[in-house]
Amino acid sequence: MRILPGAVDAPILNHTAIRLGLHDPADVLLLDIVAGQWTSQATAAIAQWARSSGLTVTSIDDPVVSVRASTKRIARVLRVAINDYRLPSGYMFRANDRGPSSSTRLSTKT
């Protein structure tokens, strides 16, 4: 998954994706968080926020902070549901159901 400012997958927004259910809460996800302002300060703030939220920071490469955590932890931190979806073509993916709500302005995209 990737976190980008203001992004939610278009197939979810336009209802072309079929929701299959919640993604396995125990599954460990790798997540890239992109700082909204591409500065070293913004990236450092995101990394600090991620650590304080219980996410494991695996790398920092301005403006991207890569983290690892369970689906359950990421969903709780970002205040979203992470679901499994299928497109009419048969392609399956996981994504958040809406933009996150947190003290840091973030949004997710798979």
N, C-alpha and C positions, 0 to 999 in steps of 0.2 A: 504494500500500500504506500501511497505517497500523499503527504499533506501539502496542499497548495492553497494560497489565499483565495477564498470564494469559490472553490471547486466542489461540485457533486456530480457524479457521472450522469451524463445526459439521458441514457436509457432509463435511469431511475426517475429522473425529473419528468420525462415525457411518457412514463408508464409503458415503455416497450419491453422492459425487462420483467420477467416473472420472478417474484420473490419465492424462494424455495423454503426459507426458514432461517432461523438464527445460525450463524457460523459457530462451529464447535468452540465453546468458551475456553477450553483448555489448550487449543491450538496456539502455538507460539507464532506471532507475526513479526515480520521485519517491517519497519515503518520509516520512511524518509520524511522529515519535517523541513519545510523550506521557509526560511525567515522572510516575512513580508517586506522588510527593509533589508537590502543586501549589504549589511555592514557587519563587521566582526563583533560589535557590541550586541547587535540584534541576535546573531547566531549564538553568542555566549549566553544571552538571556534565555533563549529557547532551550539550550542544553541544560542550564540550571533548572528551568521549569520542569523539563522532562525528568531529571534526576529526582527532584523534590516530589514529583508525582508518582514515583515508583517505577519509572521506565528505565531500562538499562541502556545507556548511551554506548553505542558500539563504534561510532566514528563521527568526527566533525570535519567537514570540508565546505567552507563558506560557499553558499549560504545554506547548505544542507546539514542537518543533524540526523544521523541514522540511529534508530533505537530498536530494542527488542523487548517484547512483553507478550503475555497471554492476551488472547482476544478479549477475555473478560476485563482485564486491567485496562487495556486501551479503550474499550467501550465506556468503562466507568470514568476514566480520566477525561475523555472527550465528550461525554454525555450524549452518546449516539448508540444505536443498535448496529451491529455489524452482521449483515445478512449474506446468505448465498443467493445468487441470482442466475437466471438462464435467459439468454436472448432467443428470439425465434429461430435463429440460425443454429442453435444448439450450444453455442459458446457459453461456458459457465464461468462465473467470477464471484468474488466477494467484495463488498463495499459497504460504506456507511449509508444509512438511510436518510441522513440530513447533514447539514453543516454542524460542526461541533459547537458546544457552548463551554467556554472555559475563561479563565482570567486572562489568557493570551488569545488574541484574535487569530484563530486557525480554522481551516476547513480541509476536508479530506477528499482524496481521489485515489482510486485503485489503479 
